[in-house]
Amino acid sequence: MIEIENMTFDEERALYGSRGIAAKNCRFDGPADGESAFKESSDIIADNCYFNLRYPFWHDKNLTIRNAEMTENCRAALWYSENIRISESTMHGIKALRECRGALIENCDIVSPEFGWSSENVTMRGCTAESEYFFLRGKNLDFSRLSFKGKYSFQYVEDAVLSDSVLETKDAFWHCKNMTVKNCVIKGEYLAWYSEGLTLENCTVIGTQPFCYCKNLRLVNCKLLDADLAFEKSEVYADVTTPMISIKNPKSGIIRVPSVQELIRTDPESRGEIVFTAAENQEKRA
């Protein structure tokens, strides 16, 4: 492997098509304002490098990035790349990851609208993220200890696991398929509409109108706070441990809940059963 240390690159395609490069303490910045520094490269290590130019890692294979700073000017940093390891780095450019395969992202700070679109086989551990449309159309995702803020996260995601995380997000999990969420706190409106095969275990959900138009929805030992007009037209089996404001026209299944201020039955096709679990309501069903 060729080692490059303490150098600055600002020209177009500075290291295009490189094989076996270890860059340490290098800067990709300067007046030439060149793009695509490592495009179509393989077996690349970038350690403690500064990226202030566009599109540095496109169509790359076997890429390791450690202790990197990717600024707001580092737009669309990683596209169409495979076998990626990113750790202890900041990723602050828009669309920083897209259509990548096989990525491990650990202990990173991400501020990047449209992050992760159409990426597959991504594992994320201990990261913070601010984004809109986070991981749109992602597949085979495994996230833990994620602290997230932003709108429209995890839409159209398939085959995903999210655990031990805190999300402040609106319209999350729309149209997702085969997703499991464990031990998470999720604050946001209109959660998981049109989802299919979504399971939440030991979660706290805060916000209005969650879980509408869902198929094969399961909630296990979950808290629903400020939840009104919930479960409309959904196929659901839910074990809710907190009182709810209102439930509206669940399509089918069973919802176990301590109490509900209002049960709305305006749809003749609403056949979901409500079982009240509070002591004063034992054996009461609606």
N, C-alpha and C positions, 0 to 999 in steps of 0.2 A: 504494500500500500504506500502511495506517495503522500508525504506529509507537507502541508502548506501551513505556515504559521505567521501571524502578525502582518498579513497583507491586506490591501484594499483593492476592490474590484468595482468598477462602475461602467465598464463597456458592455455592449450588447452580447449576450450569450458567452459570458466570460469563460466559463468552464464547460461549455456545451459538449455533451457526449463523453464526459469523463468516465473513467473506470478506476475504481480503487483509490479514491482521494479521501484523505483525512485533513479537513480544514479546521484549524484551531486559532481562536482569537482573531478571526478575520472579519473584515467589514465589507458589506456589499452596498455601497453608497458612493455618491460623488456626482460631479457636474455632467458627466456623459449620460447619466440617467438611463443606463441600459437595462434591458429586460432579460428574463429567462436564463439566469446565471448557470444553473445546473440542469438545464433541459435535456431530456433523453440520456440521463446518466445512470450509473448503477454502482452499488457497493460504495456508498458515500457516507462519511461521518462528518457532521458539522458540530463542533464543540465550542461553546462560548462565543458564538458568532453573532453579528449584528446585521439584520436584513432590513434595508430601507428602500428597496427597489422591487418592482413588480415581478410576479410569476417565477420565483426562483426554482421551484421543484415541480416540473411538469413531465409526465411520462417517465418517471424514475422508478428504479427497482432497488430494494435492499438499502433503505435510507435510515440513518440514525441521526437524530437531532437532539442535542443536549444543551441546556442552559442558554438557549437562544433568545434573542429579542427580535420579534417581527413587528415592525411598527405599523401605524395606520397606512403608510405608503406602500407597505408590502402587501399589495392586493393579490387575491387569488393565489396564495402561496403554494398550495399542494393540490394539483389536479391530475387525475388519471394515473396515479402512482400506486405501487404495490409493495407490501412488506415494509411497513414504516414503524419506527419507534421514536416517539417524541416525549421528552421528559424535562421537567423543571424549566419550562419555557413560557414566554408570552407570545400569544398569537392575536394581534390586534388589527389585522387587515381584513377588509370585507371578503367574504367567500373564501376563507382560508383553507378549507378542505372540501373537495368535491370529487365524486366519482372515483374514490380511492378504494383499494381492496387490501384488507389485512393490516390494520393499524392498531397499535397500542399507544395510548396517550395518558401519561401519568403526571400528576401534580403540576398541571399547566393552568395558566390564566388566559381565558379566551374572551375576547371582545370582538365579535365578528358576525354581522348579519349574514344570514343564509349559509350558516356553517354546516358542513357535513352532508350536503345534498347527494342523494343517490350513492352513498358509500355503503360498503358491505364488510362484514366481519371486523367490526371495530370494537375494541375494549377501551373503556375510559375509567380511570381510577383517580379519586382525590382531586378533581379539577373544579375550578369556578368558571362559569360561562355566562355571558350576556349575548343574546342573539335573537333574531326573528326567523321563524321557519327553521328552527334547529333540527337538523338531521331529517329533513323532508325526504320521504321515500327511502330511508335507510333500511337495511336488512341485516339480520344476525348481529344485533348489538348487545353489549353487556357492559352496563354502567354501574358504578358504585361510588358513594361518597361524592356525589355531584351537587354543587350549589349553583342553581340556575335562576336567571331572571330574563324574562322576555316573552313575547307573544308567539302563538301558533307553533309550539314545540311538538316534535315527534308526530307530525301528521303523515299519514300513509306509511308509517313504519310497520315492518313485518318481522316477527320472530325476535323479540327483544326482551331483555331483563334489565330492570332498574331497581336498585336497592340502596337503602340507607342514605337517602338523598333529600334535599329540600328544594322545592320548585316554587317560584312565584311566576305564574304563567297563565295566560288566557288562551282558551281554545286548544288546550293540549290534548294529544292522543286522538285527534279526529281521524276516523277511517283507519285506525291502526288495526293490525291483525296479529293474534297470537302473541300478546305482550303480557308480561308478569311484572307487577310493581310491588315491592316488599319494603316495609318499614320506612315509608316515606311520608313527608309532609308536603302537601300540594295545595297551594293557595291560588285560586283563579276561577274565572267564570266559565260556564258551558263546557265542563270537562268531558272529554271522551265521546262526544256525539258520533254516531255512525260507526263505532268501533265493533270489532268482531273477535271474540276469543280473548277478551281482556280480563285479567284477574288482578285484584288488589288484595294484599294480605297485610294486616296490622298497619294500616295507613290512616292518616288524618287528612281529610279533604275539606277545604274551606272555600265556600263560594256558591253562587246561585246557579240553579238549573243544571245540575250535573247528570251525566249518564242517560241521555235521551237517544232514542232510536238505536239502541245497542242490540247486538246479537251475542248470545252466549256470554253474558257478563256475570262475573262472580266477585263478590266482596266478602272477605273473611275477616271478622273481628276488626271492623273499620269504624272510625268516627266520621260523621258527616256534620259539619258545622255550618250554620247559615244556609242550609240546603232547603231550597223551595222548588216546587214544580219539578221534582226529581223523577227520574226513571220513565219519562213519557215514552210510550210505545216501545219499551225495551223488554227483551227477554232476559230475565235477571233472577239470580239466586244470591241474596244478600243477607249478611249478618251484621247489622248496624248496631253499635253500642250506645249511641247518643240519640236524644229526641230530635225530631226533624220538624221543619216548618210545614212543608206540604209535599205530598206525593201525588203525581198526576198520571192517571191512565196507564199503569204498567201493563204491557201486553200479555206477559205470561211469567210464570215462575213464582217464587216465594220471597218476600222481604220481611225479615225479622227485625223489629225496631222497638225500643222502649215505648215510644209514643209519637204521635203525629198531630200537629195542630189542625191540619186540614187534609182530608183525603178526597181528591177530586176524581169523580167517576162520570165523565161526560161522554165517553166513547163506549158504545155497546160491545166493542171488541176487546175491551180492557178486562182481562181475566187473571191478572197477576194477584196473588193472594198476599194479604198483609197479616202478619202475626205479631201481636203486641206482647213484648217480653217483660215490661215493668211489672213489679209485684202486684200492683192494683189491677193490672190488665191481664193477669195470667189466663191463658186459654181463650182470650178474646181474639177473634179473627174478623177480617173485613175483606 
